[in-house]
Every structure is written in structure tokens, then in C-alpha cells.
Amino acid sequence: MHKRFFPFVGRLPNGAPFIESGRSKIFAFALTVAHIAAVGLPSASLAWLVAALVEISGGARLLANHLTRPAVLGMIAFLIATAIFFHSNLAYQNQMFHCLKNLMMAGGLLQIAYFGTAPLSLDERKSNKPAVV
């Protein structure tokens, strides 16, 4: 495979899970809102809406590589907030794994934010200049 495709192929496993997670929140509204309320966050319905929007729009923008930097910065903030509010009980191994997973994903997204757009992106087509790889 030509190295031009590597960034695109690398974005697939990063963006797709966000879209699926956001989709699952939409189809499990009551359960998700109850889970958000159970950790003590105010306005659980609003938090549900923000979470679903961040995951779906952020994941889609990451896959399309369109407005990638602002999208991934929002996703990083979301991942860190989720780690703090939902996965901070590190005495439980499952929660520790979820916390570490969120931090790992945030680190990967930070790499994408730093290195910017890549080949095969909407951002590249819009700017009419070749992307730096």
C-alpha cells in the first residue's frame, strides 16, 4: 500500500468507534441519561445531547478529515472529561482499563491535531494545496 493511504487507514479505527458510540447513545436515550445522572452530573439530558453530538460529528469529521483539528480537540476534551467523571474509580480493573483507553485515545488524537491534515482529506481538497505527510 502506498504511504499516501496510511493516514486515512489510520483514521478509520479512530473515528468509527466514536460514531458507533454516539449512535448507541441515541438509541439508548433513557439508559444513557440515567447513567449520566447516576454519576451526579447536572442536566443529564443536555450532557447526553453533547456526548452524542461530539461523538458522531467528531468521528465523522475525523474520518473525512474535515475541520479535523477543532474536531479532535473537542474529542480530546470529551475523552478526558469522560475518564474523570465515568472511569475514575481505578480500584476496579475494568474502570482502570476504560480510563487508560480514553487517555490513550486522547493521545492518538493529539497526534492527529498536531500533524494536521493528511492526504485523502476534505481539508486537503478545500485548500488546493498538497498535504504534508
C-alpha positions in Angstrom: 0.0 0.0 0.0 1.3 3.4 -0.9 2.2 5.5 2.2 -0.3 8.2 1.0 -3.1 5.9 2.3 -1.6 5.3 5.7 -3.1 8.4 7.4 -6.6 7.6 6.0 -6.4 4.0 7.0 -5.2 5.1 10.5 -8.2 7.4 10.9 -10.7 4.6 10.3 -10.2 2.8 13.6 -10.1 6.2 15.4 -13.2 7.7 14.0 -15.6 4.8 13.5 -15.9 3.8 17.2 -16.9 7.4 18.1 -19.7 7.3 15.5 -21.0 3.9 16.8 -20.8 5.1 20.4 -22.8 8.2 19.6 -25.3 6.2 17.6 -25.8 3.8 20.6 -26.4 6.8 22.9 -29.2 8.0 20.6 -30.9 4.6 20.6 -30.5 4.2 24.3 -31.6 7.6 25.4 -33.2 6.7 28.8 -30.4 4.3 29.8 -27.7 6.8 28.9 -29.4 9.7 30.7 -29.8 7.6 33.8 -26.1 6.6 33.7 -25.1 10.2 33.3 -27.4 11.3 36.2 -26.1 8.4 38.4 -22.6 9.9 38.4 -24.0 13.2 39.6 -23.7 15.4 36.5 -26.3 18.1 36.3 -28.6 18.4 33.2 -28.2 14.7 32.2 -30.3 15.2 29.1 -28.1 18.1 27.9 -25.0 16.1 28.7 -26.5 13.2 26.6 -27.0 15.5 23.7 -23.5 17.0 23.9 -22.0 13.5 24.1 -23.9 12.2 21.1 -23.1 15.3 19.0 -19.4 15.2 20.0 -19.0 11.5 19.2 -21.0 11.5 15.9 -19.8 14.8 14.5 -16.2 14.3 15.7 -16.0 10.8 14.4 -17.4 11.8 11.1 -15.0 14.8 10.8 -12.1 12.6 11.7 -13.0 10.0 9.0 -13.5 12.7 6.4 -10.5 14.7 7.7 -12.6 17.8 7.5 -12.0 20.6 10.1 -10.0 17.9 11.8 -8.1 19.9 14.3 -11.1 21.6 16.1 -13.0 18.3 15.9 -10.2 16.3 17.6 -9.5 19.0 20.2 -13.2 18.7 21.2 -13.0 14.9 21.2 -9.9 15.1 23.5 -11.7 17.3 26.0 -14.6 14.8 25.8 -12.4 11.8 26.4 -10.6 13.4 29.4 -14.0 14.5 30.9 -15.3 11.0 30.4 -12.3 9.5 32.1 -12.7 11.8 35.1 -16.4 11.5 35.6 -17.1 7.9 34.5 -13.9 5.9 34.8 -12.0 7.4 37.7 -12.6 4.6 40.2 -9.3 2.9 39.4 -9.7 0.3 42.2 -11.9 -1.6 39.7 -9.8 -3.1 36.9 -12.5 -2.5 34.2 -12.8 1.2 35.1 -9.0 1.5 35.1 -8.8 0.0 31.6 -11.5 2.4 30.3 -9.7 5.3 31.9 -6.4 4.3 30.3 -8.2 3.6 27.0 -9.6 7.1 27.0 -6.2 8.7 27.8 -4.6 6.5 25.0 -7.2 7.7 22.5 -6.7 11.3 23.6 -3.0 10.9 23.0 -3.6 9.5 19.5 -6.0 12.3 18.7 -3.4 14.8 19.9 -1.0 13.4 17.3 -3.6 14.0 14.6 -4.3 17.5 15.9 -0.5 18.3 15.9 0.3 16.9 12.5 -2.8 18.3 10.8 -4.4 17.3 7.6 -3.2 14.4 5.6 -3.7 13.1 2.1 -7.2 11.9 1.1 -9.0 14.6 3.1 -11.7 17.2 2.5 -9.4 19.7 4.2 -6.7 19.0 1.6 -9.2 19.4 -1.3 -10.6 22.6 0.1 -7.2 24.3 0.4 -6.0 23.3 -3.1 -2.5 22.7 -1.7 -0.9 19.3 -1.2 -0.9 18.0 2.3 2.3 17.4 4.2 2.9 13.8 5.2 
